[in-house]
Amino acid sequence: MTGSSSYLDVTADAYDAVAVLYAELFRDELDAVPLDRALFAAFAEFARTADAGPVAELGCGPGRITAHLRDLGLEVFGVDLSPVMIDLARRAYPDLRFEVGSMDALDLPDGTLGGVVSWYSIIHAPPQEVPAYFAEFRRVVAPGGHLLLGFFEAGDAPVTAFDHKVTTAYCWPIDDLAKLAGEAGFREIGRMLREPLEGERPLRHGRLLMRRGE
Ligand SMILES: C[S@@+](CC[C@H](N)C(=O)[O-])C[C@H]1O[C@@H](n2cnc3c(N)ncnc32)[C@H](O)[C@@H]1O
């Protein structure tokens, strides 16, 4: 693994501890968020059209997004740091493949994925580590493949740590993440900001849809 392994251990332990509760709370969350479903549908259409290989959901947690992408017609598998999350995902979706691993050091050959979805998983990486994550995504995604990022958005503030219920997390200005992913070799296709729903923490949600260049 690159960078300090201690924050990865802390993150894995923290998600192991809350995995059952997290899976319960978020199982049907997408039903209440039509804008996110629309974005996943768009990502799936881009990925199916490019036909550049399977898609990995990196930081898949209990696998609900992986399963949603499967339902949208993608060949997809999930990777997560937390062994308890992976155990839950395997039990909930026995037809899908889930592996324990860190998304900054993937056990995958170069250029073999048609896409990567990172849905609220880079939020726990210390900001100085994020370029290495994007470099790893760039390594495993084939030319013409796609990247979809979901994260908390910082608005006019710089990247900032906030009190996430599970473990330290960072919200990012969308332009800064787009710039870092761009420097790693992804070109922006589009972006979305959505306001928090009632009951969500008072942060906007950022989404970036990007394509790997040649
Ligand atoms: C907020 S949860 C999101 C889970 C899932 N994407 C979803 O939306 O339901 C963040 C997940 O990212 C995982 N994660 C954080 N850092 C990771 C890393 N470096 N490699 C793999 N998984 C990681 C955590 O273990 C956790 O399951």
The ligand as a Gaussian input file, in Angstrom:
#p B3LYP/6-31G(d) Opt

LIG

0 1
 C      -19.052000       5.756000       3.144000
 S      -18.664000       4.087000       2.776000
 C      -19.351000       3.945000       1.128000
 C      -19.638000       2.521000       0.740000
 C      -20.353000       2.357000      -0.610000
 N      -19.598000       2.967000      -1.705000
 C      -21.745000       2.925000      -0.534000
 O      -21.970000       4.032000      -1.069000
 O      -22.603000       2.303000       0.096000
 C      -16.909000       4.179000       2.448000
 C      -16.303000       2.813000       2.174000
 O      -14.997000       3.029000       1.604000
 C      -14.130000       2.057000       2.117000
 N      -12.756000       2.549000       1.950000
 C      -12.191000       3.664000       2.482000
 N      -10.910000       3.777000       2.073000
 C      -10.665000       2.709000       1.260000
 C       -9.524000       2.258000       0.536000
 N       -8.360000       2.925000       0.586000
 N       -9.635000       1.143000      -0.217000
 C      -10.799000       0.439000      -0.257000
 N      -11.914000       0.805000       0.433000
 C      -11.843000       1.929000       1.179000
 C      -14.572000       1.885000       3.567000
 O      -14.118000       0.678000       4.140000
 C      -16.094000       1.963000       3.416000
 O      -16.675000       0.695000       3.253000

